[in-house]
Amino acid sequence: MSSRVLLHIGYGTFALASRAVDLTAGRDVAALDALAAAQAETGRFAEAITTARRATEQAAAQGRETQAKAIGERLASYQRGEPFRTPR
């Protein structure tokens, strides 16, 4: 897929994830995780790092250590300036 197509998909995902975070008042870990991924995909790494940290903290506070660890791994990629993409 071209980078232009990925960027277009990223902006669509960003809009949907932002809405999900708004609808859940920022309390849904999966919505925060999706928003962080979309932020990184669209080059907003500083925002992605902040959002992923928030998601990690919330997951840990809810006792969801496996999810917190997975988000933490994605956070590390955002800190390197790399978006998260699932392997094919």
N, C-alpha and C positions, 0 to 999 in steps of 0.2 A: 504494500500500500504506500502511496506517496505521502510525503510529509504534509503536503497541503490537505489531503483527505484526512489524515490523522488529526491535524489541527482543527478542521471543521467538526469532526466527531468530538474532539475534546471540548470545543465551545458548547456543543449541544449537551454533552454530559455535564459540563460545568453548570449550565442553566438548570438542568434537572436536579442535580445534587444540591445546588444552592436552595432550590425550592424545598427539597426534602429536609434540609437542615432547618429552614425557616418553619416548616410545618411541625417539626418535632421540638421546636424551641432549643435546638442545639443539643438535645439530650440523647439522640440516637447515634450509637457508635458507628454503625454501618454507614449511615448518612454522612457522618463526618469523614470517615475513611474514603468514601466515594468522592466527596468534595476535595479532599487533599489530592487524590489521584488526578482529578480533573484540573485542579490548579496547576499541578506539576506538568500535566500534558500540554497545557497552554502557556508554559513558561513562567508561571507565577510561583517560583520555588520558595521564596520567603513566606508567602501565604500558605503554601503546601506544608512547609515545615511547622508553622504555628498550628495549623489545623490537625496535622497528624499527631503532634504532641498532645493536643487536647483530646483527640480520640484515644490515644494510648493511655492517658491518665484516667479517662472515664472507664475504659475497659478494665483497667487494673482495679479501680475503685469498686467495680461491679463484680470482681472476682473472676473475670474472664481473661485469665493469664495467657492462654493460647492465642486469643485474638489480639491481646496487647502486644505479644511478641511478634506476631505477623505484621501488625501495623508498624511496630518499631523497625522491622526489616525494610519496609517500604520507606519509612522516614529516613533511613540511612541512604537510600538511593536518591531521595530528594535533596539531601545535604550534599551529595556529590553532583547535583545538577542533572540528574537523570530521572525521567518520568518512569512510572511503573507500568509495565506491560506484561500480560500473562504470556508464558511461553506457548508457542504453537505446537 
